[in-house]
Amino acid sequence: MRVALFSTCIGDGLFPDAHKATALILARLGYEVVFPEEQTCCGQMHINTGYQEQALPLIRTYTDAFADPSIDYVVSASGSCVGAVREHHERIADRFGSAADKDGARRAADKTYDLPEFLIDVAQTTELGAFFPHRVTYHSSCHGLRFLKLGARPYDLLKNVDGIELVPLANSEECCGFGGTFAIKNPEVSQAMVSDKTRHIKDTEAEYVTAGDSSCLMNIAGTLHRQRTGIRAVHMAEILASTREHPWTPDSAAYSKEVML
């Protein structure tokens, strides 16, 4: 089966390691992983900010890149981007585009999956041979939790990582305060929300916090860094790709850079 990797804007620009890890996981499972180079943004920023018609060209580009019938599935390590594709693309194409736009958007969205749901629902596995001997807590991102209804899938995958000590996070269902342009337009509210989130993370005494969205991790990691907690953020794809033979290290994570937002 051919699986196309959707790397997302923030993945390409800031956190490519999470998407490289995703490609590695899929390849280990025996899938043929392809990367359509014409892919760009999913349009989430435009959609969430109210510029829905302006997102139509990006939706068309997504369709052109991924609706190819030779691609069986599209997988991304970004619940928010997958949520935008599945929740908004067909509706916006129907409202502002043509019948062909709507049909293409539906076909592309129908085969687009976030990594945890692909691994469990399609690949039907939680055993990836992963090794990560650290104390970890998991943050449930809003889009994965509410749009994609990931439920226990991320936990089921993380629980099967050899060596991991997975500890619960209080109020894990609460938003981290990023929300794309929300953090820019409402910085005081955003800061209050992420301060609550990092307080709960510190209470777990975890070495690492993980999630399925780089944007959430960027916001959380920046605050943890400024608070000098020593707790690092790592995308769950990187944990799942880490093995005894090829372990993940802090120096390989973009979130551990000295300069954080």
C-alpha positions in Angstrom: 0.0 0.0 0.0 1.1 3.5 -0.8 0.9 6.0 2.1 1.5 9.7 1.4 3.1 11.8 4.1 1.5 15.2 4.8 4.2 17.2 6.6 2.2 20.4 7.2 3.6 24.0 7.3 4.8 23.9 10.9 6.4 20.6 10.2 8.3 21.7 7.2 9.3 25.0 8.7 10.1 24.3 12.3 9.7 20.7 13.4 10.5 18.3 10.5 11.8 15.5 12.9 8.2 14.6 13.9 7.3 14.0 10.3 10.5 12.2 9.5 9.7 9.9 12.5 6.2 9.3 11.0 7.7 8.3 7.7 10.1 6.0 9.5 7.3 4.3 11.5 5.2 3.7 8.4 8.2 2.3 6.4 9.0 -0.1 9.2 5.4 -1.4 9.0 5.9 -2.2 5.4 4.1 0.7 3.7 5.5 2.4 0.6 5.8 6.0 1.8 5.6 8.8 -0.8 5.9 12.6 -0.4 4.0 14.6 -3.0 6.1 17.7 -3.4 3.3 20.0 -4.5 1.7 19.8 -1.0 1.5 23.1 1.0 -0.7 24.4 3.8 -4.0 22.8 4.7 -5.5 26.3 5.1 -6.3 25.9 8.8 -5.0 29.4 9.7 -7.2 31.0 7.1 -10.2 28.9 8.1 -9.9 29.5 11.8 -9.4 33.3 11.4 -12.5 33.7 9.2 -10.9 33.8 5.7 -12.6 30.7 4.5 -13.0 31.7 0.8 -9.3 32.5 0.7 -8.5 29.0 1.9 -10.1 27.5 -1.3 -6.8 27.6 -3.4 -5.0 25.7 -0.6 -7.8 23.1 -0.4 -7.5 22.7 -4.2 -3.7 22.2 -3.8 -4.3 19.6 -1.1 -6.7 17.8 -3.3 -4.3 17.9 -6.3 -1.5 16.5 -4.1 -3.4 13.7 -2.3 -6.6 12.7 -4.2 -4.5 10.6 -6.6 -6.1 7.2 -6.6 -2.7 5.5 -6.5 -2.4 6.9 -2.9 -4.2 4.6 -0.5 -3.9 6.8 2.6 -2.6 10.2 3.7 -1.0 10.3 7.1 0.1 13.3 9.2 1.6 13.8 12.6 -0.7 16.8 13.2 -4.1 16.3 14.7 -5.1 20.0 14.1 -4.2 19.8 10.3 -6.0 16.5 9.9 -8.9 18.0 11.7 -9.0 20.9 9.3 -8.9 18.7 6.3 -11.6 16.4 7.5 -13.9 18.9 9.2 -13.6 21.9 6.8 -12.3 21.1 3.3 -15.4 19.6 1.8 -17.7 22.2 3.4 -15.7 25.2 2.2 -15.3 23.7 -1.3 -19.0 23.2 -1.5 -19.7 26.8 -0.4 -17.1 28.6 -2.4 -16.0 26.2 -5.2 -17.3 23.9 -7.8 -18.8 20.4 -7.7 -15.4 19.1 -8.7 -13.8 21.0 -5.8 -16.2 19.4 -3.4 -15.8 15.9 -4.8 -12.0 16.2 -4.8 -11.9 17.6 -1.2 -14.1 14.7 0.0 -12.0 12.1 -1.7 -8.8 13.5 -0.2 -10.3 14.0 3.2 -11.8 10.5 3.4 -8.3 8.9 3.3 -6.5 11.4 5.5 -5.6 10.1 9.0 -3.7 11.4 12.1 -0.9 9.0 13.0 -2.4 7.4 16.1 -5.7 6.6 14.3 -3.9 5.2 11.3 -1.7 2.9 13.4 -4.6 1.5 15.3 -7.6 1.7 12.9 -5.8 0.8 9.6 -2.4 -0.8 10.5 -4.2 -2.4 13.5 -1.1 -2.4 15.7 0.1 -0.9 19.0 3.4 -2.8 18.9 6.0 -0.7 17.1 9.2 -1.9 18.8 9.6 1.5 20.4 12.0 2.1 23.3 11.9 5.3 25.4 13.1 4.7 29.0 11.7 8.0 30.5 8.9 9.4 32.7 6.4 10.9 30.2 3.1 12.7 30.4 0.6 13.2 27.5 -1.3 16.3 26.6 -4.5 15.8 24.6 -4.6 18.5 21.9 -8.0 20.1 21.2 -8.3 19.0 17.6 -7.3 15.4 18.2 -9.6 15.2 21.2 -12.7 17.0 19.9 -12.5 16.8 16.1 -10.9 13.5 15.5 -12.1 11.7 18.6 -8.8 10.0 19.2 -9.9 8.8 22.6 -7.5 6.3 24.1 -5.5 5.6 20.9 -2.5 7.8 21.8 -2.4 6.2 25.3 -2.6 2.7 23.9 0.4 3.4 21.6 2.5 5.0 24.3 1.7 2.3 26.9 3.3 -0.2 24.6 6.6 1.6 24.4 9.3 -0.4 26.1 10.8 1.4 29.2 8.3 4.3 29.3 6.7 5.4 32.6 3.5 7.0 31.4 2.0 9.2 34.1 -1.5 10.9 33.9 -1.8 14.6 33.4 -4.5 16.4 35.4 -7.1 18.3 33.3 -5.4 16.8 30.2 -8.5 17.7 28.2 -7.9 21.5 28.7 -6.5 23.6 25.9 -2.8 24.6 26.1 -3.8 28.2 25.0 -2.1 28.2 21.6 -5.0 28.0 19.1 -3.0 29.5 16.2 -3.8 33.1 15.9 -5.7 33.0 19.2 -2.4 33.2 21.0 -1.5 36.3 19.1 -4.8 38.1 19.3 -5.5 37.1 23.0 -2.0 36.8 24.5 -3.0 37.4 28.1 -5.7 34.6 28.0 -3.3 32.3 26.1 -0.6 32.8 28.7 -3.0 32.1 31.5 -4.1 28.9 29.8 -0.6 27.6 29.1 0.5 28.5 32.7 -2.2 26.2 34.0 -1.1 23.5 31.6 2.6 23.7 32.6 1.7 23.7 36.3 -0.1 20.4 35.8 2.8 19.1 33.8 5.3 20.0 36.5 3.1 18.3 39.1 3.6 15.0 37.3 7.4 15.2 37.8 7.7 13.9 34.2 11.0 14.3 32.3 9.0 14.8 29.0 5.6 16.0 27.9 4.4 14.6 24.6 1.4 15.3 22.3 0.3 14.8 18.7 0.5 18.4 17.6 3.8 20.4 17.2 1.9 23.7 17.7 0.8 22.7 21.1 4.2 21.4 22.0 5.8 24.6 20.8 3.6 26.7 23.1 4.1 24.4 26.1 7.8 23.9 25.5 8.4 27.7 25.3 6.7 28.2 28.7 8.5 25.3 30.3 11.8 26.6 29.0 11.2 30.1 30.4 10.2 28.7 33.7 13.5 26.7 33.8 11.7 23.5 34.6 14.1 21.1 32.8 11.1 19.3 31.3 11.3 18.8 27.6 8.7 18.4 24.9 8.8 15.7 22.3 6.3 14.7 19.6 4.8 11.3 20.2 5.9 10.2 16.7 9.5 10.6 17.8 8.8 8.5 20.9 7.2 5.8 18.7 10.1 5.9 16.3 12.7 5.6 19.0 14.3 2.1 19.4 17.1 0.5 21.3 19.2 0.4 18.2 18.3 4.0 17.2 17.2 5.9 20.4 15.8 9.4 20.3 18.0 11.9 22.1 17.1 15.4 23.4 19.6 17.0 21.0 17.6 15.6 18.1 14.4 17.4 19.1 13.6 20.9 17.7 11.6 21.7 20.9 14.8 21.5 22.9 16.5 24.5 21.2 17.6 27.3 23.5 15.4 29.8 21.6 11.7 29.1 22.1 8.7 31.2 21.2 
